[in-house]
Amino acid sequence: MADFPRNIELSERAQHLFKCLVERYIADGQPVGSRTLARDAKLELSPATIRNVMADLEDCGLISSPHTSAGRIPTVRGYRLFVDCMLTYKRPQPGEIMRLNDSLQSEADVRRLFEKTSSLLSDVTRLAGLVMLPKTEQHMLRQVEFLALSDNRVLVILVINDREVQNRIIRTPRRYSPSELTQAANYLNAAFAGKDIRSVKRQLLADMAATREEMDRMMQAVIDVAKQAFVDDEPGQDYVLAGQTNLMEISELSDIDNLRSLFEAFNHKRDVLHLLDQALSASGVQIFIGEESGYEAFGNCSIVTSTYGDDGEVLGVVGVIGPTRMEYERVIPIVDLTAKMLSSALNSMQ
């Protein structure tokens, strides 16, 4: 994160006017002129005095003037000062708290819990919500079960790392009887329980290729279901993202070039993961404003994150991505509360 000087000296009047300017710009997204600022600040000051104060704020690098307007908007440095020193947090609404708590505490599947957390954050903030998945060296297969469904479909139940349960529905070349699926599951559990799930499919297919001619019906069933049941971990499964389309409705992000850069960053994931890694290394709430992220794609964005954990151990971060002109006083407490509720939900699964 960029290291902006914190020793900016402003008079009480200048601080008040600056705070009013930032709040007004966040509220309506329009450059703030001296008349609007005078009305919002409720101070008996002449327009000339206010213009002089705004000029001083601009000299400090806290506000700037867009080329097309005589009004002023906050700079990244200005937002940083506002967030660090002037913000008054708003407690989430009771309805928001209840919705988050009820939804997260009722989820028993770990992967679905992360997906639900991301979606809830997006819905409540109207921004893009994300959850960084816990970093584990291995995903150990504990047990697999197959249940026959209609239309050549099979429900796959995978137990991973003792408590994570994944359910998948796959389609097989032909209908398999319950006894055939039980035999296939027994074989896989005997051969691969305790092994890294990412290697199961590769090892199984390699073993079967060597004995393909001798394969009986049971082994063919194993191949048919395992090809789809055990999927290699894609590089992009390191965080869950929801609500990207919300960003398209925000005027300062809706430029086609901005959107293209943002969505390319989401697809490639490397830059986002690097930011999340930084947030993971510092416990609690972290805020990256505009260019502080170090990535051009997020130059017009702010990213608010908070760490979550299980039994006192930090596992990952939750957060939102939105414009630099976001309601920090509302968004930051929601992100922090969601992280705490996710931690509580994970602890309750033990």
N, C-alpha and C positions, 0 to 999 in steps of 0.2 A: 504494500500500500504506500502511496506517495507520502512523504513526510512534509506536511505543510506547517509553517511556523505557527505556534500557538500564542505568540507574544504580541498579537495585534492589539494596539491600544485605541479604543474607541470611547468617546464620551458617552454618558448615559443616554443623551438625546440621539446620538448617532446609532447606538445599539438598538434603541427603540424603533427608529425609522428603518433600519436594516431588517429587523425582525418582521416588521409590518410589510416591507417590500417582498420578502421571501414568502411569507404566508399568502399574500395577495397573488403572487405569481403561481404558487402551487395550486391555489384555488381555481384560477381561471385561465392560466397559460398565456396571458397577454402581457407584453412589456408594461411596466408600471411607470407612469408619469408622475410629475411632482404634484399635480392637482389630486390625483387618486391617492397618492401617498399622504398628502395633507389631510384628506378626508378620513382615511383609515387610521392615521396616527392620533387624531383628535387632539392635536397640539395647536396652540395659537402661534403659528409661525408663518412668516411671509413666504410666498413662492420662491423668492430669491434665496432665502435662508435654506430652504429645503433643497434647492438646486445646488447650493454650495456643499451641503452635507453629502448629497449624492455624488458630487464630483470627488469629494474626499474618499468616499467608499470605493469609487472607481479607481482612484489612485492606489488604494490598498489592494486592488485586485479582487474585491469581493463581488462587484457587479460589473456588468458591461452593457454596452448599447448595441443592439442589433443594427445592421446597416439600414434596415427599412423602417426604423422607428426611433422616435425621440425618447421613448421610455427605456427602462433598465430591466435587466434580468440577472439572477444570481449566476455566478461562475461556479466551477467545481470547488474552488477555494472558499467561496462564499457558502455553498451548501455544507462544506465540512465544518466551518465555524458554527453555522446554524445548528447542525446535528449535534456537535460536540458540546456546545455551550448554551444554547438557547431553547432547546426543545422541551416541551412539556408533553409527556406521554399521555395518550388517551387509553384508558382501560377498555379492553374489548367489550362489546355489548353482551349482556346476559345471554341473548339468543345465540350469538356466535360461540360463546364459551360452551353452552349446552350442546350445540351442534357438533363441535369438535370433540368434546368428551364422549358423547353418546356414540359417535361414529367410530372413533378409534378404540374405545374400550370394548366394543362389541365384536371386533374383528379377531379371529383366532388364527388366521393364516399370515405368516410373517411377510411374504411377498405382497399379498393383497393389502396388508397394513401400510406398507410403504407407498403403494400405488394410491391408496385412499388418502393418505396424508398429503401427497402432492396435489391431488385433485381438490381436496378441501381447501388447501392454501390458495390455490388458484381461484376457486369459487368465492372465497371470503374476501380476498384482496382485489379481485378482478385483474390480477397480473399473472405472470407465469410462475407456477409453483414447482419446486424441485426438491427431491430427497436424494442425498448421496447414500448409496447402499453401503452397508458395513464391509470393510475390507477384510477378507479372510483368505488365508493362504490356500486353503483347499475347501471344496464342497464334497464332503464325504457321503457316499451313498450308504444309507442304513437299511432301507427296505424298499421294495417295489411291489406293487399289486396291480393286477389287470382285472377289470370288470367289463363283461360283454354288454354292449348297448345295441340298439337297433341299427339297421343299415350299414353293416360292416364297420361299425364304430366301436372303439374301445376306450374306456376311462382308465387313464394311467395315474396311479397315486404313488408319488415319490416322497420318501422321508429322507431328509438331508440334514447332516450335522445335528442329529439327535432330535431336533424339535421343528425344523422348517418342513412344512408339508406343501408340495406342489401338485396340483391337479391339472391334467391335460387330457383333451379328447383327441384321439387320432383315428384315422380311417385306414383300414387294412385291405389288402388285395382280395381277401375272401372272408367269410364269416368264420370265426373261431369259437369253438365251444368253451364253456366255462372250465372244463377239465383241461383243455389244451392251454388255456391262458394261465391256469394254476400251475401246470407243469413248466411253462415258460418262466413264470415269476420265480418258482422254486429254483430253477437252474440259474437264473441271474442273481438271485440272493446268495446262493451257495458260491458262485464264481466271483462276484464282484462286490459284495457287501464289505464296507470299510475302505473301499478304493475311491480315488478322486473321480467324481461323476463326469468330469470333462474328458477323462480318458477312456471311459467305459465303452462308448460307441466305437472309438477308433480301435481299441484292443479287440473288441468282440468281432468287428468286421474283418480284422486282420486274421484272427483265429479261424473264422468261418471260411474265409477265402481259401485257406490251405486245405480244408477238408470238404469243400463244396460238393464234390461228387458223392461223398459218403453221407451227406446230410439226410436225415429222416424227416418225417412230418413235424415232429416236435421241434427240431432244430430250425426248420424253416419258419415255424411260428415265432421262435425267439428272434430270428433275423427280421421278420416283418414288423414286429412291434418295437424292437429295440432301435431300428433305424430312425423311427420317429419319436420314440419315448425319450431317448437320450440325445439331446441336441447339444452340440458344442457351444460353449459360452461365447456369444458375440462380444467384440470389443466394446460395444455400446451399452452393455448392461451394467454400467457402473453408477448410474443415477437414473432416477425416474423423473420425467419432466411432463408437466400438464399445463394446458392453458396458453400455449404459445400464440394461439390466434387472438388472445386478448390484446397482445402487443400491436396487432394490426389496427386496432381501433384508437390508438393513442397518436395524436397528431404529429408529435415530434419524432415518432418512430416509424410513421407510415410511409415515408419516402421509400421508393422501391429499392434503392441501393442500400439503405439502412436495413431493410427487412431481409434482403438477400444475404448481407453479411451476417446478420443475426442468425438466420436459419442455417446458414452454412456452419457457423460455430456450434449450433445445437447438434447438427448432424455429425460433425467431426468429433465433437465432445472433448478434445484434448484441452482446449483453452478453458472450458468450463471446469473440467476436472482439476486443472492446475489451480484455479481460484478456490475451488472447494477444498483442495489439499491445504492451501494457506489458511482457510477458515478453520479447518480441522485441527491445525497445530496451535491455535489460540482458542482456549475455551470460552464459551459464551457467545454473545452477539458480536458479529463483525459486519462492517458496512464498507462496500467498495463503491465509490461515487465516480462515475464517468471515467476519465483517463486514469484514475487511481488503479483500475484493474490491470493496466499495462497492455490491454488488448484493444486494437482499433475498433473491433466489432462492437464493443461495449462502451464506446466513447460517449454515447447519449443515454446510457443506462446506469442504474444503480442496482446493486445486488446486496440484499440483506440476508444474513445467515445466522443460525444459532446451532450449537452442537447438541446432539442427543446421545444418550448412552443407555447402558444396561448394567444395573448393579454397580454404579459408580464408574464404569469404564466408558470412555468416549468412543462411540462407534462410527459416527458420521455427522452430517449436518443437514438441516432443512433450511429452505430459503425461498426467496422470491426474486424474480428479475423484472424490473419495470423501468420507467423513465427516471431521469434524475429529478424530474418534477413529480415526485411521488409524495403521498401523505405519510411522511416518516413517523409523525407522532402516533399514527394509527397502525401502520404496517409493522414497525419494529416490535411493539408489544404482542401483536398477533403471531409473528414468527417465533418469538421467544416462548410464548405460551404453547404453541403447537409443538415445539421441540420438547418441552417439559411433559406434555401429554403423550407424545410418542414414547418417550423414555418410560413413563408410567405404564403404558400399554405393553411394552416389551418386558418390563419387570413382572407384570401380572401373568405373563405366559409361562413363567418358570414353575 
